[in-house]
Amino acid sequence: MAIKTAHADTKVEELCQRLRALALEKGPGAQLPTVRALCEELATTRVTLREALMLLEAEHVIYTKRRQGIFVSPRIYHKSIHILVSSQSFAAPASPFWSMLWVQLEQEALQRSTFKDEICTFHLVKQTDDPEYSVPASVEAMLQAERVDGVLAVGIQTGRAGLLNGGTIPCVTFAGGGEWTISLDSDEFGRLATETLIHQNCKKMGWWAYNVASHPLEKMGDVHLFRQLLQEHKKTLYPELIRIPHTPPSQTSLSLQEQGYLLAHEVFEGPVSTQPDGLVISNDMMTDGALVAFEELGIRPGRDIKLVTHANAGSPILFGRTKNMTVIEYDPALLAQAMFSMLDMLMAGQQPVEPNINIRPRLRQ
């Protein structure tokens, strides 16, 4: 029995690349040269050529007709994109942001299908506990078996070398580490929020962030920028006004609404001297809870305190309650478009200029 060597595999791969380029150049339905002519043109043997042709036929690049020859497949431009979304994103109590992003990815996929030969398949994935590469082996096997052209990963770690981080399958990741990523620009949020309070002549400015063990306060880029900008504008920095909620001993975890509610009571039931006159809340669900507490305490946003909050465009959170506050929002539609755009470049064999694209927030008008 013949033993296949690594050198032989390399020759077949190189031959596949050259034949694929020839097929793309000629276009769907075009006839390629005969086996004999291809062997002479590509300086290869019939055995090696036959192996390459079998692989390309399985990939729907070419097809053969008995006694007629080799033809370019009408599906040569067909692309199969799989969208992997972590099931943890929808664990209760989940932010509506994740379902909004899912909808935007669906809409973008549907729009693209009208002018591209693409099929997008969505998967809700229970990821592994690996902090660097959380794609389950069963998902990798499925992607390989179905000859996927590209992957969008949401909330999944693809940072360590694997099927999705080694050039085997192009992959763009959001809310997780990876070779090619899309992120929300938290620094820009921090800049907009801080400058808003400064322009509103606030004297004692505070910042509230959510409490999550994997994202401590000292590592939050927007909080760091808040401190930096106050110093640059020669404003007094009150470190005690930069807060995350404390979890009561009787509870193991709190929803984001509960975090905002309890923190508002903790701060504004204390001495007036320790209360901010300007406040940034970096999560809309925390703001949702804080507004309930403000109403109970008789605190009026816009009058008693200047309030800046995070939000997501189109989200029902805070609906009808933002009239007297400043809203800085991210648009899930821009995020979905950026993910597909970067994946297009990777599937075309091009390398994006930067490994990460930041989606900037904007002031709601």
C-alpha positions as CSV (number, residue, x, y, z in Angstrom):
1,M,0.0,0.0,0.0
2,A,1.3,3.5,-0.9
3,I,2.1,5.8,2.0
4,K,1.0,9.4,1.6
5,T,3.8,11.9,2.6
6,A,3.5,15.4,3.9
7,H,5.3,16.5,0.7
8,A,2.6,14.8,-1.4
9,D,-0.1,16.6,0.6
10,T,1.6,19.9,0.0
11,K,1.7,19.3,-3.7
12,V,-2.0,18.5,-3.8
13,E,-2.8,21.7,-1.8
14,E,-0.7,23.8,-4.2
15,L,-2.4,22.3,-7.2
16,C,-5.8,22.9,-5.6
17,Q,-5.0,26.6,-5.2
18,R,-3.9,26.9,-8.8
19,L,-6.9,25.1,-10.1
20,R,-9.2,27.1,-7.9
21,A,-7.8,30.3,-9.2
22,L,-8.2,29.1,-12.8
23,A,-11.9,28.2,-12.1
24,L,-12.6,31.6,-10.5
25,E,-11.0,33.3,-13.5
26,K,-13.1,31.4,-16.0
27,G,-16.4,31.6,-14.0
28,P,-19.4,29.3,-13.5
29,G,-20.1,26.9,-16.3
30,A,-16.9,27.4,-18.2
31,Q,-15.0,24.3,-19.4
32,L,-11.4,23.7,-18.1
33,P,-8.6,22.2,-20.2
34,T,-8.4,18.4,-20.6
35,V,-6.6,16.3,-18.0
36,R,-3.7,15.9,-20.4
37,A,-3.5,19.6,-21.0
38,L,-3.7,20.4,-17.3
39,C,-0.9,17.9,-16.5
40,E,1.3,19.6,-19.0
41,E,0.4,23.2,-18.0
42,L,0.7,22.6,-14.3
43,A,3.7,20.2,-14.5
44,T,2.0,17.4,-12.5
45,T,1.0,13.8,-12.8
46,R,-2.4,12.3,-13.5
47,V,-2.5,10.8,-10.0
48,T,-1.9,14.1,-8.3
49,L,-4.2,16.0,-10.6
50,R,-7.0,13.4,-10.0
51,E,-6.7,13.8,-6.2
52,A,-6.8,17.6,-6.5
53,L,-9.9,17.4,-8.8
54,M,-11.7,15.1,-6.3
55,L,-11.1,17.6,-3.5
56,L,-12.3,20.5,-5.6
57,E,-15.4,18.7,-6.8
58,A,-16.3,18.0,-3.1
59,E,-15.9,21.7,-2.5
60,H,-18.3,22.5,-5.4
61,V,-15.5,24.3,-7.3
62,I,-15.6,22.0,-10.4
63,Y,-17.7,19.1,-11.7
64,T,-17.0,16.5,-14.4
65,K,-19.2,15.2,-17.2
66,R,-18.4,11.8,-18.6
67,R,-16.8,12.1,-22.0
68,Q,-17.3,15.8,-22.0
69,G,-14.6,17.1,-19.6
70,I,-14.1,19.3,-16.5
71,F,-16.4,22.3,-15.9
72,V,-16.5,25.1,-13.4
73,S,-19.3,24.6,-10.9
74,P,-22.3,27.0,-10.9
75,R,-21.8,27.0,-7.1
76,I,-18.2,28.2,-7.2
77,Y,-19.2,31.5,-5.6
78,H,-21.3,29.8,-3.0
79,K,-20.3,30.5,0.6
80,S,-21.4,28.7,3.7
81,I,-21.1,30.9,6.8
82,H,-21.8,29.5,10.3
83,I,-22.7,31.9,13.1
84,L,-21.9,30.5,16.6
85,V,-23.5,32.3,19.6
86,S,-22.8,31.3,23.2
87,S,-25.8,30.0,25.0
88,Q,-24.6,31.9,28.1
89,S,-25.5,35.2,26.4
90,F,-29.1,34.3,26.8
91,A,-28.9,33.0,30.4
92,A,-31.3,34.7,32.7
93,P,-31.3,37.6,33.4
94,A,-30.0,38.4,30.0
95,S,-29.7,41.8,28.4
96,P,-31.9,42.3,25.3
97,F,-28.7,43.4,23.5
98,W,-27.9,39.7,22.6
99,S,-31.3,39.0,21.1
100,M,-31.0,42.3,19.2
101,L,-27.6,41.4,17.9
102,W,-29.0,38.0,16.8
103,V,-31.8,39.7,14.9
104,Q,-29.4,42.1,13.2
105,L,-27.1,39.2,12.1
106,E,-30.2,37.5,10.7
107,Q,-31.3,40.6,8.8
108,E,-27.8,41.1,7.4
109,A,-27.6,37.5,6.4
110,L,-31.0,37.7,4.6
111,Q,-30.0,40.9,2.8
112,R,-26.8,39.4,1.6
113,S,-28.5,36.3,0.3
114,T,-30.4,38.5,-2.2
115,F,-27.2,39.4,-4.0
116,K,-24.7,36.7,-2.9
117,D,-24.7,33.0,-3.1
118,E,-24.5,32.5,0.6
119,I,-26.1,30.4,3.2
120,C,-25.8,31.5,6.9
121,T,-26.5,28.9,9.6
122,F,-27.0,29.9,13.2
123,H,-25.9,27.7,16.2
124,L,-26.5,28.3,19.9
125,V,-23.3,26.8,21.4
126,K,-22.7,25.6,24.9
127,Q,-19.0,26.6,25.1
128,T,-16.3,24.8,27.1
129,D,-14.6,26.2,30.2
130,D,-11.3,26.9,28.4
131,P,-10.6,30.6,28.9
132,E,-8.7,30.9,25.6
133,Y,-10.5,28.5,23.2
134,S,-14.0,27.6,24.2
135,V,-15.2,26.0,20.9
136,P,-16.5,22.5,21.7
137,A,-14.8,19.6,19.7
138,S,-18.2,18.6,18.4
139,V,-18.7,22.0,16.8
140,E,-15.2,21.9,15.3
141,A,-16.0,18.5,13.8
142,M,-19.3,19.8,12.4
143,L,-17.5,22.8,10.8
144,Q,-14.9,20.6,9.2
145,A,-17.5,18.0,7.9
146,E,-19.6,20.7,6.3
147,R,-16.7,22.5,4.6
148,V,-17.6,25.9,6.1
149,D,-16.1,29.0,4.4
150,G,-16.3,31.4,7.3
151,V,-17.5,31.7,10.9
152,L,-18.8,34.5,13.1
153,A,-18.4,33.8,16.8
154,V,-20.3,35.7,19.5
155,G,-19.4,35.4,23.2
156,I,-17.0,32.5,22.4
157,Q,-13.2,32.4,23.0
158,T,-11.2,31.7,19.8
159,G,-7.9,33.1,21.0
160,R,-5.8,30.0,21.2
161,A,-4.6,28.1,18.1
162,G,-7.4,25.8,16.8
163,L,-9.6,25.3,13.8
164,L,-10.9,28.9,14.1
165,N,-7.5,30.5,15.0
166,G,-4.9,29.2,12.6
167,G,-6.1,30.1,9.2
168,T,-8.0,26.8,8.6
169,I,-11.4,28.6,8.7
170,P,-11.7,32.4,8.6
171,C,-13.3,33.6,11.9
172,V,-14.4,36.9,13.3
173,T,-15.2,37.1,17.0
174,F,-17.2,39.5,19.1
175,A,-17.3,39.5,22.9
176,G,-14.4,37.0,23.1
177,G,-10.7,36.8,22.3
178,G,-9.6,35.9,18.8
179,E,-7.2,36.6,16.0
180,W,-9.8,38.9,14.3
181,T,-12.2,40.7,16.5
182,I,-14.9,43.3,16.7
183,S,-15.3,45.3,19.9
184,L,-17.4,48.1,21.4
185,D,-15.3,51.2,21.9
186,S,-15.5,51.7,25.6
187,D,-12.8,54.4,25.6
188,E,-15.0,56.5,23.3
189,F,-17.9,55.9,25.7
190,G,-15.8,57.1,28.6
191,R,-14.7,60.2,26.7
192,L,-18.2,61.2,25.6
193,A,-19.7,60.5,29.1
194,T,-17.0,62.4,31.0
195,E,-17.0,65.5,28.7
196,T,-20.8,65.6,28.9
197,L,-20.6,66.0,32.7
198,I,-17.8,68.5,32.5
199,H,-19.8,70.6,30.0
200,Q,-22.7,70.5,32.4
201,N,-20.5,72.1,35.1
202,C,-20.8,69.2,37.5
203,K,-18.4,69.5,40.5
204,K,-18.6,66.0,42.1
205,M,-18.7,63.4,39.3
206,G,-19.2,59.7,39.9
207,W,-19.1,56.5,37.8
208,W,-21.0,53.3,38.4
209,A,-20.1,50.1,36.7
210,Y,-21.5,46.6,37.0
211,N,-20.0,44.0,39.4
212,V,-18.6,41.0,37.6
213,A,-15.6,39.0,38.8
214,S,-14.0,38.6,35.3
215,H,-14.0,42.4,34.7
216,P,-12.7,44.2,37.8
217,L,-13.0,48.0,38.1
218,E,-9.3,48.7,37.8
219,K,-9.2,47.0,34.4
220,M,-12.1,49.0,32.9
221,G,-10.8,51.2,30.1
222,D,-13.7,53.7,30.3
223,V,-13.2,54.1,34.1
224,H,-9.4,54.8,33.5
225,L,-10.3,57.4,30.9
226,F,-12.8,59.0,33.3
227,R,-10.1,59.5,35.9
228,Q,-7.6,60.7,33.3
229,L,-9.9,63.3,31.7
230,L,-10.9,64.8,35.1
231,Q,-7.3,65.3,35.9
232,E,-6.6,66.9,32.4
233,H,-9.5,69.3,32.9
234,K,-8.3,70.1,36.4
235,K,-11.5,68.7,38.0
236,T,-11.5,67.2,41.4
237,L,-11.4,63.4,41.4
238,Y,-13.5,61.7,44.1
239,P,-12.3,58.1,44.1
240,E,-15.0,57.1,46.5
241,L,-17.7,58.1,43.9
242,I,-16.3,55.5,41.4
243,R,-18.4,52.5,42.5
244,I,-19.5,48.9,41.8
245,P,-22.3,47.4,43.8
246,H,-21.6,45.0,46.7
247,T,-23.4,41.7,46.7
248,P,-25.3,41.2,50.0
249,P,-24.0,38.2,52.0
250,S,-27.5,36.6,51.6
251,Q,-27.2,36.5,47.8
252,T,-24.7,34.9,45.5
253,S,-25.4,37.2,42.6
254,L,-27.5,40.2,41.6
255,S,-29.2,41.1,38.3
256,L,-27.9,44.3,36.8
257,Q,-31.2,46.0,37.7
258,E,-30.7,45.0,41.3
259,Q,-27.2,46.2,41.2
260,G,-28.3,49.7,40.1
261,Y,-31.2,49.8,42.5
262,L,-29.2,48.8,45.6
263,L,-26.3,51.1,44.7
264,A,-28.6,54.1,44.3
265,H,-30.1,53.5,47.7
266,E,-26.6,52.9,49.3
267,V,-25.2,56.2,47.9
268,F,-28.2,58.5,48.1
269,E,-29.4,57.4,51.5
270,G,-26.0,58.5,52.9
271,P,-24.7,62.0,53.8
272,V,-25.3,64.6,51.2
273,S,-21.6,65.4,51.3
274,T,-20.8,62.0,49.8
275,Q,-23.4,62.2,46.9
276,P,-22.4,63.1,43.3
277,D,-24.0,65.9,41.4
278,G,-23.1,64.2,38.1
279,L,-23.1,60.5,37.4
280,V,-22.2,58.1,34.6
281,I,-23.9,54.6,34.7
282,S,-22.1,52.4,32.2
283,N,-24.9,49.9,31.8
284,D,-28.5,50.6,30.8
285,M,-30.0,47.8,32.9
286,M,-28.2,49.2,36.0
287,T,-29.7,52.6,35.1
288,D,-33.1,50.9,34.8
289,G,-32.8,49.7,38.4
290,A,-31.3,53.0,39.7
291,L,-34.2,55.0,38.2
292,V,-36.6,52.9,40.4
293,A,-34.6,53.8,43.5
294,F,-34.4,57.5,42.4
295,E,-38.2,57.6,42.2
296,E,-38.5,56.1,45.6
297,L,-36.0,58.6,47.1
298,G,-37.5,61.6,45.3
299,I,-34.4,62.3,43.2
300,R,-35.1,63.9,39.9
301,P,-32.6,63.3,37.1
302,G,-31.8,66.5,35.3
303,R,-32.5,68.6,38.4
304,D,-31.0,66.9,41.4
305,I,-28.4,65.0,39.5
306,K,-27.0,65.1,35.9
307,L,-27.2,61.6,34.6
308,V,-25.3,60.0,31.6
309,T,-26.2,56.5,30.7
310,H,-25.2,53.7,28.3
311,A,-27.9,52.3,26.0
312,N,-28.3,50.2,22.8
313,A,-30.1,51.6,19.8
314,G,-33.6,50.1,19.6
315,S,-33.5,48.5,23.1
316,P,-36.7,48.6,25.2
317,I,-34.7,49.2,28.3
318,L,-35.2,52.8,29.5
319,F,-37.9,53.4,26.9
320,G,-39.7,56.7,27.6
321,R,-37.5,57.6,30.6
322,T,-34.5,59.3,29.0
323,K,-35.9,62.8,28.6
324,N,-33.9,64.3,31.4
325,M,-30.6,62.5,30.9
326,T,-27.8,62.1,28.3
327,V,-27.8,58.8,26.4
328,I,-24.8,57.3,24.7
329,E,-25.7,54.4,22.6
330,Y,-24.2,51.5,20.6
331,D,-25.9,50.3,17.4
332,P,-26.1,46.5,17.1
333,A,-26.7,46.9,13.3
334,L,-23.3,48.5,12.9
335,L,-21.8,45.7,14.8
336,A,-23.4,43.0,12.6
337,Q,-22.3,44.8,9.5
338,A,-18.7,45.1,10.7
339,M,-18.5,41.4,11.5
340,F,-19.7,40.4,8.0
341,S,-17.4,43.0,6.4
342,M,-14.3,41.7,8.1
343,L,-15.2,38.1,7.4
344,D,-15.6,39.0,3.7
345,M,-12.0,40.2,3.5
346,L,-10.7,37.1,5.3
347,M,-12.7,34.7,3.0
348,A,-11.3,36.6,0.0
349,G,-7.8,35.9,1.2
350,Q,-7.2,39.5,2.2
351,Q,-5.8,40.6,5.5
352,P,-7.6,43.5,7.3
353,V,-5.4,46.5,8.2
354,E,-6.1,46.0,11.9
355,P,-6.9,42.8,13.8
356,N,-9.6,44.6,15.7
357,I,-12.4,47.0,14.7
358,N,-13.9,49.2,17.4
359,I,-17.6,50.2,17.1
360,R,-17.9,53.7,18.4
361,P,-21.0,54.9,20.4
362,R,-22.8,58.0,19.6
363,L,-24.8,60.6,21.6
364,R,-28.5,60.0,21.1
365,Q,-30.1,63.1,19.6
